Amino acid sequence: MSQLQLVRAQDYPRMPWKNGGGFTEEITRDAGDGLDGFGWRLSIADIEASGGFSSFAGYQRIITVLQGDGMRLTVDGEHARPLLPFDAYAFSGESQVSCTLLGGPIRDFNLIYAPGRYRARLQWFNGGSRLFSAADTVLVFSAQAELQVSIDGQARSLGLYDCLQQSGNQRLLEVDVLGRCCVIELIQLS
């Protein structure tokens, strides 16, 4: 059964990183407890200093800088392009990853998903946009103080870092956004 849920940033639980180097605010996930057992998970992390990332074997990661000057990742010994705000970057969760901050601390946005269980698409928008999706789960994450979103005519107003989640979808949805946001589509594989 299809369900639309608004999750407010003030309600995100805060938990330690898997490697103990910092803290994450978990936005939402499909299932499971702790840092294992989920098929997909959205979170926000504050990175205070350059250093290593946690390993998530069996998962794919897509990361985006939300606040701060940015960072440069080193993935399995290879330097990635500088990651500036709202520039998404994907890498394997089992890779050895470290970051060098380009200025001071940053805040980032993470999608971690199991590619054997889900197909994922992540897109950033800035302005008025309309898209159509038949994904099982559609998430709209707000990157501004007030974001107007409509999913199949159901209008919502999101605050900074709030997330609107449409789960259990079984048909083509019309998604309209007005402002800076990220739209994530997740399709569960058979």
Order of alpha helices (4+ residues) and beta strands (2+ residues): beta-beta-beta-beta-beta-beta-beta-beta-beta-beta-beta-beta-beta-beta-beta-beta-beta
